[in-house]
Amino acid sequence: MDRRVVVTGIGMVTPLGIGKEAFGAALLRAETAVREIEGFPTGNLPSHLGAELRAFEPREFISLKNLRKMDRLSAMVTASARMALDEAKIRIDEGNRDRIGIVMGTAFGNSELKVNSARTLFTEGPGMVNPIHMPNTVMNAPAGHASIELGFRGVNTTINHLAVSAETAIAYGAMEIRRGAADVILAGGADILSPFFYETLTRFKALSPTDAGPEGARPFDIARNGPVMGEGSGIVCLEASDLALERGAAPYAEIIGWGLGSSPSPPTGWPDGPRGFVLALERAMRMAGVSPQEIDCIQAEGNGGCRLDGLEAAAYQQVFGAAGARPLITSLKGATGEIFASGGIRAAALALSLREGIVPPTAGLSAPLCSLPFVIGKEVRSPLQLGLLSGISFGGTYACLVMKRP
């Protein structure tokens, strides 16, 4: 249980860019992938914006034989997993494939395929449902496809923990390495932007504009009026530190602590106060053995939600403000939209920040809701040692991780 866990590779398929270079450059320029949706009609809905994946070519990462059997979500995950392994310079062979695994998080899975299959079943009958599609309707299809394409045989687990699925997956993957069940775990999360969930969320008034004001993605802004939906996949390659050191790898960051929490709240709503999230923050820092004053930056959950952003800001004021700490706070959801299992993408962004000493700005934020040290307008360059990844889900579920510059 005393093995240390480091991040040695990053793989991302996002609307802001494919791979860490394109993604990181766009994030530092405060660009946004949020624009009018083109993939399906939204004319009868109150919301029209989204962050769609537009420039992804899965054939660049996946063999045609396996790609034919994959759904869109599985292709995104498999491509991200290959990128993370390639960047970590890990070559899978008979000597290591049993010790390499995957732990993926997804909030909704391939909702588009499920809805289309159900529509065919009820309108045309069971005989018209494509049998090749059915295995892809289960939540663990992306992790399964990734293991088949890449050829590893270790831990293979899928976490379905709503909007903290990816953060929980990374903590679970780190725990598997710490206890000796694996040497390498590909961990992260992915979700797609589907017509069914988009319409469902707009009718629940869960997407911008939820109230008065123009539609838009504005994390932590006083003019925020709901999140904008996005899609994408992010995976970090977790590796036992001793093995990474042996082969001369240059880690991005070390995972040194995590904490979970919850609050009584409606299944699609938010609690009255930040107590559950405060507990998750405190547990993560306690496991890491660090104080609030030592945290240099926070990759926040903030997505422009009226209740969510207020709850998160209140927790930071309670935990960090009371201790006189001023960690730099940023959110990337003004750039990528709300990708529900976004923790893999955000963990990759935090790992990049720690290694490069750069905290990117929060796109869409101009008038902060409070006096916390949000990064606005342009990046902040600073020698960073410790970073916090915050995960908050509707229903009152929380998962936080502490990462350290190696």
Secondary structure as UniProt FT lines:
FT   STRAND          5..14
FT   TURN            15..16
FT   STRAND          17..18
FT   HELIX           20..28
FT   TURN            29..30
FT   STRAND          35..36
FT   TURN            43..44
FT   STRAND          49..51
FT   HELIX           58..60
FT   HELIX           64..67
FT   TURN            68..69
FT   HELIX           72..88
FT   TURN            94..96
FT   HELIX           97..99
FT   STRAND          100..105
FT   HELIX           111..124
FT   HELIX           126..128
FT   TURN            131..133
FT   HELIX           134..137
FT   TURN            139..140
FT   HELIX           141..150
FT   STRAND          156..159
FT   HELIX           162..164
FT   HELIX           165..178
FT   TURN            179..180
FT   STRAND          184..191
FT   HELIX           195..203
FT   TURN            204..205
FT   TURN            219..220
FT   TURN            222..223
FT   STRAND          229..230
FT   STRAND          232..240
FT   HELIX           241..246
FT   TURN            247..248
FT   STRAND          253..262
FT   TURN            267..268
FT   HELIX           275..288
FT   HELIX           292..294
FT   STRAND          297..299
FT   HELIX           306..316
FT   HELIX           317..321
FT   TURN            322..324
FT   STRAND          328..330
FT   HELIX           333..336
FT   TURN            340..342
FT   HELIX           343..356
FT   STRAND          358..359
FT   TURN            363..364
FT   STRAND          380..381
FT   STRAND          386..393
FT   TURN            394..396
FT   STRAND          397..404
//
